[in-house]
């Protein structure tokens, strides 16, 4: 797992960026979203965005990685003897992250828009 930061300001900024992207994905297609859109929605400067991510593609990739890491941890701590328990835990996890679905599109689908 990558180095985890504990700086609350960084964590809050990244959370705001993630929420901004998710919100924007409900308003317009991925290829129409700009860094400026994300920055405005997250109430940060473009420079702050670029301190954390190279572009919107990396933002989505990192967000997907974080979700998968959290899902994997849930899988590891859940009893494998009880498949129903695991299924319920995973459903609760994704229910809590319910608005993240637009950011769960396969990155290859999103990348095809990068070069248009």
SULPELIN-V916129 format. One record per residue. N is the residue number from 1. PHI is phi in degrees with one decimal (NA if undefined). BURIAL is + if it has 24 or more other C-alpha atoms within 12 Angstrom, else -. D_FIRST is the distance of its C-alpha to the first C-alpha in whole Angstrom. Layout:
BEGIN
N:PHI:BURIAL:D_FIRST  N:PHI:BURIAL:D_FIRST
END
This chain:
BEGIN
1:NA:-:0  2:-66.6:-:4  3:-58.5:-:7  4:-97.2:-:8  5:-91.0:-:12  6:-114.4:-:15  7:-67.1:-:17  8:-61.1:-:19  9:-66.2:-:21  10:-66.7:-:18  11:-60.9:-:16  12:-65.0:-:20  13:-62.2:+:20  14:-63.3:+:17  15:-61.6:+:19  16:-63.3:+:22  17:-64.8:+:21  18:-60.1:+:19  19:-63.8:+:23  20:-63.7:+:25  21:-63.3:+:23  22:-60.3:+:24  23:-62.4:+:27  24:-63.3:+:28  25:-67.0:+:27  26:-84.2:-:30  27:-99.3:-:33  28:-153.6:-:32  29:-72.9:-:31  30:-55.4:+:27  31:-67.3:-:29  32:-92.3:-:32  33:-81.3:+:29  34:-109.6:-:29  35:-61.7:+:27  36:-60.8:+:30  37:-58.2:+:30  38:-62.4:+:26  39:-61.1:+:27  40:-61.6:-:30  41:-65.4:+:29  42:-84.6:+:26  43:59.3:-:29  44:-133.2:+:27  45:-85.5:-:28  46:-60.3:-:27  47:-59.5:-:26  48:-64.6:+:24  49:-56.4:+:22  50:-70.2:-:22  51:-68.1:-:20  52:-105.6:+:17  53:-141.1:+:18  54:-72.8:-:20  55:-162.3:+:21  56:-69.0:+:22  57:-69.2:+:20  58:-65.4:+:17  59:-54.8:+:17  60:-66.4:+:17  61:-60.3:+:14  62:-65.6:+:12  63:-64.2:+:14  64:-61.3:+:14  65:-60.6:-:10  66:-62.4:+:10  67:-62.1:+:13  68:-65.8:-:11  69:-63.1:-:8  70:-65.9:-:11  71:-64.2:+:13  72:-64.6:-:11  73:-61.4:-:11  74:-60.0:-:15  75:-60.8:-:16  76:-69.3:-:15  77:-91.4:-:17  78:-92.1:-:20  79:-60.7:-:22  80:-80.8:-:23  81:-70.8:-:26  82:-116.2:-:27  83:-60.8:-:26  84:-64.9:-:28  85:-60.1:-:26  86:-60.6:-:22  87:-59.9:-:24  88:-65.1:-:25  89:-61.1:+:22  90:-66.8:+:20  91:-62.4:-:24  92:-63.4:-:23  93:-58.4:-:20  94:-74.1:-:21  95:-68.2:-:24  96:-64.4:-:23  97:-98.7:+:21  98:-47.5:-:24  99:-83.5:-:24  100:-85.8:+:21  101:-50.1:-:23  102:-59.1:+:24  103:-84.3:+:20  104:-101.5:+:19  105:-61.6:-:22  106:-55.9:-:21  107:-59.0:-:19  108:-63.2:-:22  109:-66.7:-:25  110:-70.3:+:24  111:-63.2:-:24  112:-61.1:-:27  113:-83.0:-:28  114:-61.7:-:27  115:-103.4:-:30  116:-86.0:-:33
END
